[in-house]
Amino acid sequence: MEQNQLRGIFGQFASGVTVITCTNADGQPHGATVTAFTAISLEPRLCQITMTRKSKACGYLGNAPFAVNILAADQVDTAMHFAGRPQRTEPKWIDGPTA
């Protein structure tokens, strides 16, 4: 099976969409759309995210704090923005522990 065929098959698997956000050393916000998110444990609080190492956000994560933003079905523009395909409007950034 060709890689493009397999990508098409995998792309039909329904999963949730999250945006992982963090800041770089200069405090500038960054984010990446991630569909590979798994809740591992409530105690201790653990989750697993999988993203390409080429992602700028991946380079900023390291041991830095990050937020997992679980998107609703009507947040396609936000998902596309953080996937590198900006849409109509820039997403609003809100700082805070429970923003």
mmCIF file as gemmi writes it, N, C-alpha and C atoms, coordinates in Angstrom:
data_model
loop_
_atom_site.group_PDB
_atom_site.id
_atom_site.type_symbol
_atom_site.label_atom_id
_atom_site.label_alt_id
_atom_site.label_comp_id
_atom_site.label_asym_id
_atom_site.label_entity_id
_atom_site.label_seq_id
_atom_site.pdbx_PDB_ins_code
_atom_site.Cartn_x
_atom_site.Cartn_y
_atom_site.Cartn_z
_atom_site.occupancy
_atom_site.B_iso_or_equiv
_atom_site.pdbx_formal_charge
_atom_site.auth_seq_id
_atom_site.auth_asym_id
_atom_site.pdbx_PDB_model_num
ATOM 1 N N . MET Axp A 1 ? 0.844 -1.173 0 1 0 ? 1 A 1
ATOM 2 C CA . MET Axp A 1 ? 0 0 0 1 0 ? 1 A 1
ATOM 3 C C . MET Axp A 1 ? 0.891 1.238 0 1 0 ? 1 A 1
ATOM 4 N N . GLU Axp A 2 ? 0.54 2.194 -0.825 1 0 ? 2 A 1
ATOM 5 C CA . GLU Axp A 2 ? 1.296 3.439 -0.91 1 0 ? 2 A 1
ATOM 6 C C . GLU Axp A 2 ? 1.054 4.303 0.333 1 0 ? 2 A 1
ATOM 7 N N . GLN Axp A 3 ? 2.032 5.138 0.654 1 0 ? 3 A 1
ATOM 8 C CA . GLN Axp A 3 ? 1.935 5.998 1.83 1 0 ? 3 A 1
ATOM 9 C C . GLN Axp A 3 ? 0.711 6.911 1.765 1 0 ? 3 A 1
ATOM 10 N N . ASN Axp A 4 ? 0.416 7.485 0.608 1 0 ? 4 A 1
ATOM 11 C CA . ASN Axp A 4 ? -0.747 8.371 0.48 1 0 ? 4 A 1
ATOM 12 C C . ASN Axp A 4 ? -2.055 7.624 0.705 1 0 ? 4 A 1
ATOM 13 N N . GLN Axp A 5 ? -2.126 6.366 0.264 1 0 ? 5 A 1
ATOM 14 C CA . GLN Axp A 5 ? -3.328 5.566 0.494 1 0 ? 5 A 1
ATOM 15 C C . GLN Axp A 5 ? -3.517 5.318 1.985 1 0 ? 5 A 1
ATOM 16 N N . LEU Axp A 6 ? -2.43 4.937 2.655 1 0 ? 6 A 1
ATOM 17 C CA . LEU Axp A 6 ? -2.502 4.669 4.089 1 0 ? 6 A 1
ATOM 18 C C . LEU Axp A 6 ? -2.872 5.935 4.853 1 0 ? 6 A 1
ATOM 19 N N . ARG Axp A 7 ? -2.31 7.069 4.458 1 0 ? 7 A 1
ATOM 20 C CA . ARG Axp A 7 ? -2.649 8.344 5.102 1 0 ? 7 A 1
ATOM 21 C C . ARG Axp A 7 ? -4.143 8.623 4.974 1 0 ? 7 A 1
ATOM 22 N N . GLY Axp A 8 ? -4.705 8.36 3.808 1 0 ? 8 A 1
ATOM 23 C CA . GLY Axp A 8 ? -6.137 8.56 3.59 1 0 ? 8 A 1
ATOM 24 C C . GLY Axp A 8 ? -6.983 7.673 4.485 1 0 ? 8 A 1
ATOM 25 N N . ILE Axp A 9 ? -6.561 6.438 4.649 1 0 ? 9 A 1
ATOM 26 C CA . ILE Axp A 9 ? -7.282 5.506 5.526 1 0 ? 9 A 1
ATOM 27 C C . ILE Axp A 9 ? -7.198 5.98 6.974 1 0 ? 9 A 1
ATOM 28 N N . PHE Axp A 10 ? -5.994 6.291 7.426 1 0 ? 10 A 1
ATOM 29 C CA . PHE Axp A 10 ? -5.827 6.774 8.797 1 0 ? 10 A 1
ATOM 30 C C . PHE Axp A 10 ? -6.61 8.06 9.026 1 0 ? 10 A 1
ATOM 31 N N . GLY Axp A 11 ? -6.691 8.912 8.016 1 0 ? 11 A 1
ATOM 32 C CA . GLY Axp A 11 ? -7.397 10.183 8.13 1 0 ? 11 A 1
ATOM 33 C C . GLY Axp A 11 ? -8.891 10.042 8.331 1 0 ? 11 A 1
ATOM 34 N N . GLN Axp A 12 ? -9.437 8.859 8.06 1 0 ? 12 A 1
ATOM 35 C CA . GLN Axp A 12 ? -10.869 8.633 8.24 1 0 ? 12 A 1
ATOM 36 C C . GLN Axp A 12 ? -11.209 8.146 9.642 1 0 ? 12 A 1
ATOM 37 N N . PHE Axp A 13 ? -10.189 7.894 10.466 1 0 ? 13 A 1
ATOM 38 C CA . PHE Axp A 13 ? -10.415 7.455 11.835 1 0 ? 13 A 1
ATOM 39 C C . PHE Axp A 13 ? -10.847 8.657 12.668 1 0 ? 13 A 1
ATOM 40 N N . ALA Axp A 14 ? -12.029 8.566 13.256 1 0 ? 14 A 1
ATOM 41 C CA . ALA Axp A 14 ? -12.559 9.68 14.054 1 0 ? 14 A 1
ATOM 42 C C . ALA Axp A 14 ? -11.841 9.751 15.401 1 0 ? 14 A 1
ATOM 43 N N . SER Axp A 15 ? -11.319 10.914 15.715 1 0 ? 15 A 1
ATOM 44 C CA . SER Axp A 15 ? -10.69 11.127 17.013 1 0 ? 15 A 1
ATOM 45 C C . SER Axp A 15 ? -10.892 12.583 17.408 1 0 ? 15 A 1
ATOM 46 N N . GLY Axp A 16 ? -10.672 12.864 18.659 1 0 ? 16 A 1
ATOM 47 C CA . GLY Axp A 16 ? -10.775 14.238 19.122 1 0 ? 16 A 1
ATOM 48 C C . GLY Axp A 16 ? -9.608 15.063 18.614 1 0 ? 16 A 1
ATOM 49 N N . VAL Axp A 17 ? -9.767 16.359 18.665 1 0 ? 17 A 1
ATOM 50 C CA . VAL Axp A 17 ? -8.7 17.264 18.234 1 0 ? 17 A 1
ATOM 51 C C . VAL Axp A 17 ? -8.341 18.17 19.403 1 0 ? 17 A 1
ATOM 52 N N . THR Axp A 18 ? -7.056 18.282 19.663 1 0 ? 18 A 1
ATOM 53 C CA . THR Axp A 18 ? -6.569 19.157 20.722 1 0 ? 18 A 1
ATOM 54 C C . THR Axp A 18 ? -5.546 20.128 20.139 1 0 ? 18 A 1
ATOM 55 N N . VAL Axp A 19 ? -5.368 21.233 20.829 1 0 ? 19 A 1
ATOM 56 C CA . VAL Axp A 19 ? -4.275 22.148 20.518 1 0 ? 19 A 1
ATOM 57 C C . VAL Axp A 19 ? -3.41 22.21 21.77 1 0 ? 19 A 1
ATOM 58 N N . ILE Axp A 20 ? -2.144 21.862 21.605 1 0 ? 20 A 1
ATOM 59 C CA . ILE Axp A 20 ? -1.192 21.93 22.702 1 0 ? 20 A 1
ATOM 60 C C . ILE Axp A 20 ? -0.529 23.298 22.622 1 0 ? 20 A 1
ATOM 61 N N . THR Axp A 21 ? -0.582 24.058 23.713 1 0 ? 21 A 1
ATOM 62 C CA . THR Axp A 21 ? 0 25.398 23.723 1 0 ? 21 A 1
ATOM 63 C C . THR Axp A 21 ? 1.071 25.514 24.799 1 0 ? 21 A 1
ATOM 64 N N . CYS Axp A 22 ? 2.046 26.361 24.522 1 0 ? 22 A 1
ATOM 65 C CA . CYS Axp A 22 ? 3.136 26.616 25.456 1 0 ? 22 A 1
ATOM 66 C C . CYS Axp A 22 ? 3.746 27.966 25.091 1 0 ? 22 A 1
ATOM 67 N N . THR Axp A 23 ? 4.711 28.398 25.853 1 0 ? 23 A 1
ATOM 68 C CA . THR Axp A 23 ? 5.443 29.615 25.511 1 0 ? 23 A 1
ATOM 69 C C . THR Axp A 23 ? 6.915 29.26 25.339 1 0 ? 23 A 1
ATOM 70 N N . ASN Axp A 24 ? 7.604 30.047 24.518 1 0 ? 24 A 1
ATOM 71 C CA . ASN Axp A 24 ? 9.036 29.827 24.363 1 0 ? 24 A 1
ATOM 72 C C . ASN Axp A 24 ? 9.778 30.576 25.469 1 0 ? 24 A 1
ATOM 73 N N . ALA Axp A 25 ? 11.095 30.56 25.43 1 0 ? 25 A 1
ATOM 74 C CA . ALA Axp A 25 ? 11.902 31.195 26.478 1 0 ? 25 A 1
ATOM 75 C C . ALA Axp A 25 ? 11.648 32.695 26.57 1 0 ? 25 A 1
ATOM 76 N N . ASP Axp A 26 ? 11.207 33.305 25.476 1 0 ? 26 A 1
ATOM 77 C CA . ASP Axp A 26 ? 10.908 34.742 25.465 1 0 ? 26 A 1
ATOM 78 C C . ASP Axp A 26 ? 9.473 35.055 25.865 1 0 ? 26 A 1
ATOM 79 N N . GLY Axp A 27 ? 8.703 34.026 26.217 1 0 ? 27 A 1
ATOM 80 C CA . GLY Axp A 27 ? 7.317 34.231 26.613 1 0 ? 27 A 1
ATOM 81 C C . GLY Axp A 27 ? 6.336 34.321 25.464 1 0 ? 27 A 1
ATOM 82 N N . GLN Axp A 28 ? 6.794 34.063 24.242 1 0 ? 28 A 1
ATOM 83 C CA . GLN Axp A 28 ? 5.912 34.102 23.073 1 0 ? 28 A 1
ATOM 84 C C . GLN Axp A 28 ? 5.094 32.815 23.002 1 0 ? 28 A 1
ATOM 85 N N . PRO Axp A 29 ? 3.791 32.919 22.798 1 0 ? 29 A 1
ATOM 86 C CA . PRO Axp A 29 ? 2.949 31.718 22.755 1 0 ? 29 A 1
ATOM 87 C C . PRO Axp A 29 ? 3.105 30.955 21.438 1 0 ? 29 A 1
ATOM 88 N N . HIS Axp A 30 ? 3.013 29.643 21.554 1 0 ? 30 A 1
ATOM 89 C CA . HIS Axp A 30 ? 3.059 28.755 20.392 1 0 ? 30 A 1
ATOM 90 C C . HIS Axp A 30 ? 2.073 27.625 20.63 1 0 ? 30 A 1
ATOM 91 N N . GLY Axp A 31 ? 1.625 27.023 19.56 1 0 ? 31 A 1
ATOM 92 C CA . GLY Axp A 31 ? 0.7 25.906 19.685 1 0 ? 31 A 1
ATOM 93 C C . GLY Axp A 31 ? 0.76 25.003 18.478 1 0 ? 31 A 1
ATOM 94 N N . ALA Axp A 32 ? 0.233 23.803 18.647 1 0 ? 32 A 1
ATOM 95 C CA . ALA Axp A 32 ? 0.19 22.83 17.561 1 0 ? 32 A 1
ATOM 96 C C . ALA Axp A 32 ? -1.081 22.002 17.69 1 0 ? 32 A 1
ATOM 97 N N . THR Axp A 33 ? -1.725 21.764 16.563 1 0 ? 33 A 1
ATOM 98 C CA . THR Axp A 33 ? -2.893 20.889 16.539 1 0 ? 33 A 1
ATOM 99 C C . THR Axp A 33 ? -2.416 19.451 16.653 1 0 ? 33 A 1
ATOM 100 N N . VAL Axp A 34 ? -3.024 18.713 17.573 1 0 ? 34 A 1
ATOM 101 C CA . VAL Axp A 34 ? -2.618 17.334 17.839 1 0 ? 34 A 1
ATOM 102 C C . VAL Axp A 34 ? -3.864 16.459 17.931 1 0 ? 34 A 1
ATOM 103 N N . THR Axp A 35 ? -3.902 15.391 17.158 1 0 ? 35 A 1
ATOM 104 C CA . THR Axp A 35 ? -5.003 14.431 17.287 1 0 ? 35 A 1
ATOM 105 C C . THR Axp A 35 ? -4.573 13.215 18.095 1 0 ? 35 A 1
ATOM 106 N N . ALA Axp A 36 ? -3.273 13.07 18.33 1 0 ? 36 A 1
ATOM 107 C CA . ALA Axp A 36 ? -2.768 11.938 19.104 1 0 ? 36 A 1
ATOM 108 C C . ALA Axp A 36 ? -2.604 12.359 20.558 1 0 ? 36 A 1
ATOM 109 N N . PHE Axp A 37 ? -3.702 12.333 21.292 1 0 ? 37 A 1
ATOM 110 C CA . PHE Axp A 37 ? -3.738 12.705 22.708 1 0 ? 37 A 1
ATOM 111 C C . PHE Axp A 37 ? -4.399 11.564 23.463 1 0 ? 37 A 1
ATOM 112 N N . THR Axp A 38 ? -3.764 11.127 24.543 1 0 ? 38 A 1
ATOM 113 C CA . THR Axp A 38 ? -4.307 10.035 25.343 1 0 ? 38 A 1
ATOM 114 C C . THR Axp A 38 ? -4.224 10.392 26.818 1 0 ? 38 A 1
ATOM 115 N N . ALA Axp A 39 ? -5.343 10.254 27.526 1 0 ? 39 A 1
ATOM 116 C CA . ALA Axp A 39 ? -5.334 10.401 28.98 1 0 ? 39 A 1
ATOM 117 C C . ALA Axp A 39 ? -4.782 9.095 29.547 1 0 ? 39 A 1
ATOM 118 N N . ILE Axp A 40 ? -3.753 9.185 30.371 1 0 ? 40 A 1
ATOM 119 C CA . ILE Axp A 40 ? -3.101 7.994 30.913 1 0 ? 40 A 1
ATOM 120 C C . ILE Axp A 40 ? -3.567 7.714 32.34 1 0 ? 40 A 1
ATOM 121 N N . SER Axp A 41 ? -3.523 8.735 33.205 1 0 ? 41 A 1
ATOM 122 C CA . SER Axp A 41 ? -3.8 8.518 34.622 1 0 ? 41 A 1
ATOM 123 C C . SER Axp A 41 ? -4.331 9.799 35.257 1 0 ? 41 A 1
ATOM 124 N N . LEU Axp A 42 ? -5.235 9.634 36.23 1 0 ? 42 A 1
ATOM 125 C CA . LEU Axp A 42 ? -5.71 10.779 37.004 1 0 ? 42 A 1
ATOM 126 C C . LEU Axp A 42 ? -4.786 11.069 38.178 1 0 ? 42 A 1
ATOM 127 N N . GLU Axp A 43 ? -4.194 10.024 38.751 1 0 ? 43 A 1
ATOM 128 C CA . GLU Axp A 43 ? -3.292 10.196 39.884 1 0 ? 43 A 1
ATOM 129 C C . GLU Axp A 43 ? -2.123 9.242 39.725 1 0 ? 43 A 1
ATOM 130 N N . PRO Axp A 44 ? -0.95 9.732 39.372 1 0 ? 44 A 1
ATOM 131 C CA . PRO Axp A 44 ? -0.65 11.126 39.083 1 0 ? 44 A 1
ATOM 132 C C . PRO Axp A 44 ? -1.27 11.55 37.752 1 0 ? 44 A 1
ATOM 133 N N . ARG Axp A 45 ? -1.412 12.844 37.563 1 0 ? 45 A 1
ATOM 134 C CA . ARG Axp A 45 ? -2.004 13.374 36.333 1 0 ? 45 A 1
ATOM 135 C C . ARG Axp A 45 ? -1.021 13.196 35.179 1 0 ? 45 A 1
ATOM 136 N N . LEU Axp A 46 ? -1.379 12.295 34.276 1 0 ? 46 A 1
ATOM 137 C CA . LEU Axp A 46 ? -0.509 12.006 33.138 1 0 ? 46 A 1
ATOM 138 C C . LEU Axp A 46 ? -1.309 11.941 31.853 1 0 ? 46 A 1
ATOM 139 N N . CYS Axp A 47 ? -0.744 12.497 30.811 1 0 ? 47 A 1
ATOM 140 C CA . CYS Axp A 47 ? -1.309 12.339 29.479 1 0 ? 47 A 1
ATOM 141 C C . CYS Axp A 47 ? -0.157 12.126 28.51 1 0 ? 47 A 1
ATOM 142 N N . GLN Axp A 48 ? -0.499 11.617 27.36 1 0 ? 48 A 1
ATOM 143 C CA . GLN Axp A 48 ? 0.497 11.418 26.308 1 0 ? 48 A 1
ATOM 144 C C . GLN Axp A 48 ? 0.062 12.198 25.081 1 0 ? 48 A 1
ATOM 145 N N . ILE Axp A 49 ? 0.974 12.961 24.528 1 0 ? 49 A 1
ATOM 146 C CA . ILE Axp A 49 ? 0.72 13.633 23.256 1 0 ? 49 A 1
ATOM 147 C C . ILE Axp A 49 ? 1.812 13.201 22.292 1 0 ? 49 A 1
ATOM 148 N N . THR Axp A 50 ? 1.439 13.079 21.045 1 0 ? 50 A 1
ATOM 149 C CA . THR Axp A 50 ? 2.399 12.687 20.024 1 0 ? 50 A 1
ATOM 150 C C . THR Axp A 50 ? 2.359 13.734 18.927 1 0 ? 50 A 1
ATOM 151 N N . MET Axp A 51 ? 3.512 14.308 18.642 1 0 ? 51 A 1
ATOM 152 C CA . MET Axp A 51 ? 3.598 15.314 17.579 1 0 ? 51 A 1
ATOM 153 C C . MET Axp A 51 ? 4.93 15.159 16.858 1 0 ? 51 A 1
ATOM 154 N N . THR Axp A 52 ? 4.98 15.694 15.671 1 0 ? 52 A 1
ATOM 155 C CA . THR Axp A 52 ? 6.21 15.621 14.898 1 0 ? 52 A 1
ATOM 156 C C . THR Axp A 52 ? 7.307 16.46 15.541 1 0 ? 52 A 1
ATOM 157 N N . ARG Axp A 53 ? 8.509 15.973 15.487 1 0 ? 53 A 1
ATOM 158 C CA . ARG Axp A 53 ? 9.638 16.724 16.042 1 0 ? 53 A 1
ATOM 159 C C . ARG Axp A 53 ? 9.9 18.005 15.258 1 0 ? 53 A 1
ATOM 160 N N . LYS Axp A 54 ? 9.357 18.097 14.041 1 0 ? 54 A 1
ATOM 161 C CA . LYS Axp A 54 ? 9.534 19.285 13.203 1 0 ? 54 A 1
ATOM 162 C C . LYS Axp A 54 ? 8.688 20.457 13.691 1 0 ? 54 A 1
ATOM 163 N N . SER Axp A 55 ? 7.702 20.183 14.54 1 0 ? 55 A 1
ATOM 164 C CA . SER Axp A 55 ? 6.813 21.227 15.043 1 0 ? 55 A 1
ATOM 165 C C . SER Axp A 55 ? 7.584 22.204 15.926 1 0 ? 55 A 1
ATOM 166 N N . LYS Axp A 56 ? 7.381 23.511 15.71 1 0 ? 56 A 1
ATOM 167 C CA . LYS Axp A 56 ? 8.016 24.515 16.567 1 0 ? 56 A 1
ATOM 168 C C . LYS Axp A 56 ? 7.614 24.3 18.019 1 0 ? 56 A 1
ATOM 169 N N . ALA Axp A 57 ? 6.338 24.012 18.25 1 0 ? 57 A 1
ATOM 170 C CA . ALA Axp A 57 ? 5.853 23.812 19.621 1 0 ? 57 A 1
ATOM 171 C C . ALA Axp A 57 ? 6.579 22.649 20.288 1 0 ? 57 A 1
ATOM 172 N N . CYS Axp A 58 ? 6.873 21.601 19.544 1 0 ? 58 A 1
ATOM 173 C CA . CYS Axp A 58 ? 7.594 20.454 20.105 1 0 ? 58 A 1
ATOM 174 C C . CYS Axp A 58 ? 8.956 20.895 20.621 1 0 ? 58 A 1
ATOM 175 N N . GLY Axp A 59 ? 9.618 21.757 19.879 1 0 ? 59 A 1
ATOM 176 C CA . GLY Axp A 59 ? 10.919 22.262 20.299 1 0 ? 59 A 1
ATOM 177 C C . GLY Axp A 59 ? 10.854 23.117 21.551 1 0 ? 59 A 1
ATOM 178 N N . TYR Axp A 60 ? 9.719 23.761 21.793 1 0 ? 60 A 1
ATOM 179 C CA . TYR Axp A 60 ? 9.574 24.629 22.957 1 0 ? 60 A 1
ATOM 180 C C . TYR Axp A 60 ? 9.108 23.875 24.197 1 0 ? 60 A 1
ATOM 181 N N . LEU Axp A 61 ? 8.537 22.697 24.032 1 0 ? 61 A 1
ATOM 182 C CA . LEU Axp A 61 ? 7.961 21.99 25.175 1 0 ? 61 A 1
ATOM 183 C C . LEU Axp A 61 ? 9.02 21.572 26.189 1 0 ? 61 A 1
ATOM 184 N N . GLY Axp A 62 ? 9.912 20.671 25.827 1 0 ? 62 A 1
ATOM 185 C CA . GLY Axp A 62 ? 10.921 20.203 26.771 1 0 ? 62 A 1
ATOM 186 C C . GLY Axp A 62 ? 10.285 19.853 28.1 1 0 ? 62 A 1
ATOM 187 N N . ASN Axp A 63 ? 10.736 20.487 29.153 1 0 ? 63 A 1
ATOM 188 C CA . ASN Axp A 63 ? 10.148 20.305 30.484 1 0 ? 63 A 1
ATOM 189 C C . ASN Axp A 63 ? 9.279 21.493 30.871 1 0 ? 63 A 1
ATOM 190 N N . ALA Axp A 64 ? 8.898 22.296 29.893 1 0 ? 64 A 1
ATOM 191 C CA . ALA Axp A 64 ? 8.113 23.501 30.157 1 0 ? 64 A 1
ATOM 192 C C . ALA Axp A 64 ? 6.644 23.163 30.383 1 0 ? 64 A 1
ATOM 193 N N . PRO Axp A 65 ? 5.931 24.015 31.108 1 0 ? 65 A 1
ATOM 194 C CA . PRO Axp A 65 ? 4.487 23.813 31.264 1 0 ? 65 A 1
ATOM 195 C C . PRO Axp A 65 ? 3.78 23.97 29.922 1 0 ? 65 A 1
ATOM 196 N N . PHE Axp A 66 ? 2.69 23.258 29.773 1 0 ? 66 A 1
ATOM 197 C CA . PHE Axp A 66 ? 1.901 23.349 28.548 1 0 ? 66 A 1
ATOM 198 C C . PHE Axp A 66 ? 0.435 23.173 28.9 1 0 ? 66 A 1
ATOM 199 N N . ALA Axp A 67 ? -0.425 23.525 27.971 1 0 ? 67 A 1
ATOM 200 C CA . ALA Axp A 67 ? -1.868 23.358 28.16 1 0 ? 67 A 1
ATOM 201 C C . ALA Axp A 67 ? -2.407 22.474 27.047 1 0 ? 67 A 1
ATOM 202 N N . VAL Axp A 68 ? -3.373 21.645 27.408 1 0 ? 68 A 1
ATOM 203 C CA . VAL Axp A 68 ? -4.093 20.829 26.435 1 0 ? 68 A 1
ATOM 204 C C . VAL Axp A 68 ? -5.46 21.471 26.261 1 0 ? 68 A 1
ATOM 205 N N . ASN Axp A 69 ? -5.745 21.937 25.069 1 0 ? 69 A 1
ATOM 206 C CA . ASN Axp A 69 ? -7.014 22.583 24.75 1 0 ? 69 A 1
ATOM 207 C C . ASN Axp A 69 ? -7.838 21.617 23.912 1 0 ? 69 A 1
ATOM 208 N N . ILE Axp A 70 ? -8.894 21.072 24.483 1 0 ? 70 A 1
ATOM 209 C CA . ILE Axp A 70 ? -9.75 20.122 23.77 1 0 ? 70 A 1
ATOM 210 C C . ILE Axp A 70 ? -10.773 20.929 22.983 1 0 ? 70 A 1
ATOM 211 N N . LEU Axp A 71 ? -10.745 20.763 21.671 1 0 ? 71 A 1
ATOM 212 C CA . LEU Axp A 71 ? -11.58 21.585 20.802 1 0 ? 71 A 1
ATOM 213 C C . LEU Axp A 71 ? -12.96 20.985 20.597 1 0 ? 71 A 1
ATOM 214 N N . ALA Axp A 72 ? -13.926 21.872 20.423 1 0 ? 72 A 1
ATOM 215 C CA . ALA Axp A 72 ? -15.3 21.479 20.088 1 0 ? 72 A 1
ATOM 216 C C . ALA Axp A 72 ? -15.421 21.374 18.57 1 0 ? 72 A 1
ATOM 217 N N . ALA Axp A 73 ? -16.502 20.782 18.119 1 0 ? 73 A 1
ATOM 218 C CA . ALA Axp A 73 ? -16.721 20.568 16.686 1 0 ? 73 A 1
ATOM 219 C C . ALA Axp A 73 ? -16.745 21.872 15.894 1 0 ? 73 A 1
ATOM 220 N N . ASP Axp A 74 ? -17.146 22.974 16.533 1 0 ? 74 A 1
ATOM 221 C CA . ASP Axp A 74 ? -17.233 24.246 15.806 1 0 ? 74 A 1
ATOM 222 C C . ASP Axp A 74 ? -15.934 25.057 15.845 1 0 ? 74 A 1
ATOM 223 N N . GLN Axp A 75 ? -14.844 24.455 16.292 1 0 ? 75 A 1
ATOM 224 C CA . GLN Axp A 75 ? -13.569 25.163 16.382 1 0 ? 75 A 1
ATOM 225 C C . GLN Axp A 75 ? -12.588 24.738 15.285 1 0 ? 75 A 1
ATOM 226 N N . VAL Axp A 76 ? -13.117 24.474 14.115 1 0 ? 76 A 1
ATOM 227 C CA . VAL Axp A 76 ? -12.289 24.044 12.983 1 0 ? 76 A 1
ATOM 228 C C . VAL Axp A 76 ? -11.253 25.108 12.634 1 0 ? 76 A 1
ATOM 229 N N . ASP Axp A 77 ? -11.641 26.387 12.656 1 0 ? 77 A 1
ATOM 230 C CA . ASP Axp A 77 ? -10.697 27.459 12.328 1 0 ? 77 A 1
ATOM 231 C C . ASP Axp A 77 ? -9.496 27.438 13.272 1 0 ? 77 A 1
ATOM 232 N N . THR Axp A 78 ? -9.74 27.188 14.554 1 0 ? 78 A 1
ATOM 233 C CA . THR Axp A 78 ? -8.65 27.122 15.53 1 0 ? 78 A 1
ATOM 234 C C . THR Axp A 78 ? -7.739 25.942 15.23 1 0 ? 78 A 1
ATOM 235 N N . ALA Axp A 79 ? -8.329 24.785 14.967 1 0 ? 79 A 1
ATOM 236 C CA . ALA Axp A 79 ? -7.533 23.599 14.634 1 0 ? 79 A 1
ATOM 237 C C . ALA Axp A 79 ? -6.679 23.848 13.399 1 0 ? 79 A 1
ATOM 238 N N . MET Axp A 80 ? -7.264 24.45 12.386 1 0 ? 80 A 1
ATOM 239 C CA . MET Axp A 80 ? -6.538 24.72 11.148 1 0 ? 80 A 1
ATOM 240 C C . MET Axp A 80 ? -5.426 25.745 11.371 1 0 ? 80 A 1
ATOM 241 N N . HIS Axp A 81 ? -5.689 26.754 12.194 1 0 ? 81 A 1
ATOM 242 C CA . HIS Axp A 81 ? -4.672 27.773 12.485 1 0 ? 81 A 1
ATOM 243 C C . HIS Axp A 81 ? -3.418 27.12 13.064 1 0 ? 81 A 1
ATOM 244 N N . PHE Axp A 82 ? -3.605 26.271 14.07 1 0 ? 82 A 1
ATOM 245 C CA . PHE Axp A 82 ? -2.459 25.66 14.734 1 0 ? 82 A 1
ATOM 246 C C . PHE Axp A 82 ? -1.879 24.479 13.96 1 0 ? 82 A 1
ATOM 247 N N . ALA Axp A 83 ? -2.54 24.094 12.888 1 0 ? 83 A 1
ATOM 248 C CA . ALA Axp A 83 ? -1.989 23.088 11.978 1 0 ? 83 A 1
ATOM 249 C C . ALA Axp A 83 ? -1.188 23.757 10.864 1 0 ? 83 A 1
ATOM 250 N N . GLY Axp A 84 ? -1.043 25.088 10.945 1 0 ? 84 A 1
ATOM 251 C CA . GLY Axp A 84 ? -0.252 25.812 9.968 1 0 ? 84 A 1
ATOM 252 C C . GLY Axp A 84 ? -1.032 26.295 8.763 1 0 ? 84 A 1
ATOM 253 N N . ARG Axp A 85 ? -2.364 26.256 8.868 1 0 ? 85 A 1
ATOM 254 C CA . ARG Axp A 85 ? -3.219 26.731 7.776 1 0 ? 85 A 1
ATOM 255 C C . ARG Axp A 85 ? -4.2 27.76 8.33 1 0 ? 85 A 1
ATOM 256 N N . PRO Axp A 86 ? -3.706 28.973 8.626 1 0 ? 86 A 1
ATOM 257 C CA . PRO Axp A 86 ? -4.557 30.004 9.229 1 0 ? 86 A 1
ATOM 258 C C . PRO Axp A 86 ? -5.823 30.259 8.42 1 0 ? 86 A 1
ATOM 259 N N . GLN Axp A 87 ? -6.901 30.491 9.132 1 0 ? 87 A 1
ATOM 260 C CA . GLN Axp A 87 ? -8.195 30.738 8.516 1 0 ? 87 A 1
ATOM 261 C C . GLN Axp A 87 ? -8.55 32.214 8.632 1 0 ? 87 A 1
ATOM 262 N N . ARG Axp A 88 ? -9.758 32.497 9.015 1 0 ? 88 A 1
ATOM 263 C CA . ARG Axp A 88 ? -10.27 33.871 9.003 1 0 ? 88 A 1
ATOM 264 C C . ARG Axp A 88 ? -9.722 34.757 10.116 1 0 ? 88 A 1
ATOM 265 N N . THR Axp A 89 ? -9.683 34.258 11.321 1 0 ? 89 A 1
ATOM 266 C CA . THR Axp A 89 ? -9.299 35.107 12.453 1 0 ? 89 A 1
ATOM 267 C C . THR Axp A 89 ? -8.203 34.45 13.28 1 0 ? 89 A 1
ATOM 268 N N . GLU Axp A 90 ? -7.423 35.281 13.934 1 0 ? 90 A 1
ATOM 269 C CA . GLU Axp A 90 ? -6.373 34.821 14.842 1 0 ? 90 A 1
ATOM 270 C C . GLU Axp A 90 ? -7.025 34.367 16.151 1 0 ? 90 A 1
ATOM 271 N N . PRO Axp A 91 ? -6.675 33.18 16.657 1 0 ? 91 A 1
ATOM 272 C CA . PRO Axp A 91 ? -7.249 32.74 17.938 1 0 ? 91 A 1
ATOM 273 C C . PRO Axp A 91 ? -6.85 33.677 19.073 1 0 ? 91 A 1
ATOM 274 N N . LYS Axp A 92 ? -7.727 33.817 20.042 1 0 ? 92 A 1
ATOM 275 C CA . LYS Axp A 92 ? -7.475 34.664 21.207 1 0 ? 92 A 1
ATOM 276 C C . LYS Axp A 92 ? -6.685 33.857 22.237 1 0 ? 92 A 1
ATOM 277 N N . TRP Axp A 93 ? -5.589 34.424 22.714 1 0 ? 93 A 1
ATOM 278 C CA . TRP Axp A 93 ? -4.771 33.782 23.741 1 0 ? 93 A 1
ATOM 279 C C . TRP Axp A 93 ? -5.215 34.279 25.108 1 0 ? 93 A 1
ATOM 280 N N . ILE Axp A 94 ? -5.388 33.355 26.042 1 0 ? 94 A 1
ATOM 281 C CA . ILE Axp A 94 ? -5.735 33.695 27.419 1 0 ? 94 A 1
ATOM 282 C C . ILE Axp A 94 ? -4.727 33.005 28.32 1 0 ? 94 A 1
ATOM 283 N N . ASP Axp A 95 ? -3.993 33.775 29.12 1 0 ? 95 A 1
ATOM 284 C CA . ASP Axp A 95 ? -3.02 33.208 30.044 1 0 ? 95 A 1
ATOM 285 C C . ASP Axp A 95 ? -3.684 32.895 31.37 1 0 ? 95 A 1
ATOM 286 N N . GLY Axp A 96 ? -3.232 31.83 32.007 1 0 ? 96 A 1
ATOM 287 C CA . GLY Axp A 96 ? -3.733 31.505 33.328 1 0 ? 96 A 1
ATOM 288 C C . GLY Axp A 96 ? -3.735 30.018 33.565 1 0 ? 96 A 1
ATOM 289 N N . PRO Axp A 97 ? -3.775 29.621 34.832 1 0 ? 97 A 1
ATOM 290 C CA . PRO Axp A 97 ? -3.707 28.193 35.158 1 0 ? 97 A 1
ATOM 291 C C . PRO Axp A 97 ? -4.929 27.409 34.688 1 0 ? 97 A 1
ATOM 292 N N . THR Axp A 98 ? -6.078 28.056 34.577 1 0 ? 98 A 1
ATOM 293 C CA . THR Axp A 98 ? -7.288 27.345 34.146 1 0 ? 98 A 1
ATOM 294 C C . THR Axp A 98 ? -7.97 28.081 33.009 1 0 ? 98 A 1
ATOM 295 N N . ALA Axp A 99 ? -7.19 28.812 32.231 1 0 ? 99 A 1
ATOM 296 C CA . ALA Axp A 99 ? -7.754 29.634 31.153 1 0 ? 99 A 1
ATOM 297 C C . ALA Axp A 99 ? -8.476 28.789 30.126 1 0 ? 99 A 1
